[in-house]
Amino acid sequence: MAWLFLSLAIAFEVAATSFIGKTEGFTKLWWTVGVLGLYGVSFAMLAQAVRELEIGMVYAIWSGVGTAAIVAIGVIFLGESLTVPKLFGIGLIIAGVIVLNLFAAPAAHG
């Protein structure tokens, strides 16, 4: 169940970040309310995920996958450039998440 919560946390965070530009610096009320609500749901799901999984691993996956997804959304939908440094950076993020997942000790729960 923790992995489902983490997946939902990522999805809501990516949605919120995708729409943050629509708030125009938090001057557009309804876009601001929507974005803050999406971030709120994301953090609520994140809090559920860390009940069963280590916070370091959860946060690395949440932020890493979210970052990679936002870069992809920016390139595909927002006309942002895809450069070698961006690709290299995303590769480093993915490598870091893989290393954490392969070598992280299982969480001890009491």
C-alpha positions in Angstrom: 0.0 0.0 0.0 2.9 2.3 0.7 4.0 2.2 -2.9 0.5 3.2 -4.0 0.6 6.2 -1.7 4.0 7.1 -3.0 2.8 6.9 -6.6 -0.2 9.1 -5.8 2.0 11.6 -4.0 4.2 11.8 -7.1 1.2 12.2 -9.4 -0.4 15.0 -7.3 3.0 16.8 -6.9 3.6 16.6 -10.7 0.1 17.9 -11.4 0.5 20.8 -8.9 3.9 21.8 -10.3 2.6 21.6 -13.9 -0.1 24.1 -13.1 1.9 26.4 -10.8 2.6 28.8 -13.7 -1.2 29.3 -14.1 -1.3 31.0 -10.7 0.8 33.9 -12.0 2.7 34.2 -8.8 -0.3 33.2 -6.7 -2.3 36.1 -8.0 -5.0 34.0 -9.6 -7.2 32.8 -6.8 -8.7 29.6 -8.1 -5.5 28.3 -9.8 -3.7 29.1 -6.5 -6.3 27.2 -4.5 -6.1 24.2 -6.9 -2.3 24.1 -6.9 -2.1 24.3 -3.1 -4.8 21.7 -2.8 -2.8 19.3 -5.1 0.3 19.9 -3.1 -1.6 19.2 0.1 -2.9 15.9 -1.2 0.6 15.1 -2.4 2.0 15.7 1.1 -0.8 13.7 2.7 0.0 10.7 0.4 3.7 11.2 1.2 3.0 11.0 4.9 1.1 7.7 4.4 4.0 6.3 2.4 6.6 7.0 5.1 4.5 5.0 7.6 5.9 1.9 6.0 9.0 3.0 4.0 12.1 4.9 4.9 11.7 8.6 4.5 15.1 9.0 2.8 14.2 6.5 0.1 10.6 7.9 -0.2 11.7 11.4 -0.6 14.4 10.5 -3.1 11.9 8.7 -5.2 9.2 11.4 -4.8 11.5 14.2 -5.7 13.6 12.4 -8.4 10.6 11.0 -10.3 8.8 14.3 -9.9 11.7 16.2 -11.2 12.2 13.9 -14.2 8.4 14.0 -15.0 8.4 17.8 -14.8 11.3 18.1 -17.2 9.5 15.7 -19.6 6.3 17.8 -19.3 8.2 21.0 -19.9 9.8 19.6 -23.0 6.7 17.9 -24.4 4.0 20.3 -23.5 5.6 23.7 -22.7 8.2 24.0 -25.5 11.2 23.9 -23.1 14.5 22.8 -24.5 16.0 19.4 -24.0 19.8 19.8 -23.5 22.6 17.5 -22.8 23.1 18.9 -19.3 19.3 18.3 -18.6 19.6 14.8 -19.8 22.8 14.2 -17.7 21.1 15.7 -14.6 18.1 13.5 -15.0 20.3 10.5 -15.5 22.1 11.3 -12.3 18.8 11.6 -10.4 17.6 8.2 -11.8 21.0 6.6 -10.9 20.7 8.0 -7.4 17.2 6.6 -6.9 18.3 3.2 -8.2 21.3 3.2 -5.8 19.1 4.1 -2.9 16.6 1.3 -3.7 19.3 -1.3 -4.3 21.4 -0.6 -1.3 19.0 0.9 1.3 18.4 -1.3 4.4 14.8 -2.3 5.0 13.0 -0.1 7.4 12.7 -1.3 11.0 9.2 -0.9 12.4 8.2 -1.3 16.0 
